[in-house]
Amino acid sequence: MGGFMSERLMRGGHRVIGFDRDPAVVQNLAEKGAVSANSLDNIISQLKPPRAIWLMVPAGDPVDQTIAALVPHLAPGDTIIDGGNSYYKDSMRRAAALAPRK
């Protein structure tokens, strides 16, 4: 889902660290210039704070699961960007839940 966005960001000069449950997707992006990661933990370890983590996962529970997996590794000032097609009320709920962690 995020492959094209990753390519666009790289063309714009941004460093992209990519993870996908499908290793072939990550390999494809690495061949185009992205840094590959084999887990969410690995992404976090490769970024310097404050970190910007752009999610491109299906709306709904996959977003909640991904955020839950990331939260223990985040620090104040880190930003999660939900680039998928989430329902705005879900985004508001997530923002309210994460706000105390600023």
Buried (B, 14 or more C-beta within 10 A) or exposed (E): BBBEEBBEBBEEEEEBBBBBEEEEBBEBBBEEEBBBBEEBBEBBEEBEEEBEBBBBBEBEEBBBEBBEEBEEBBEEEBEBEBEBEBEEEBBEEBEEEBEEEE
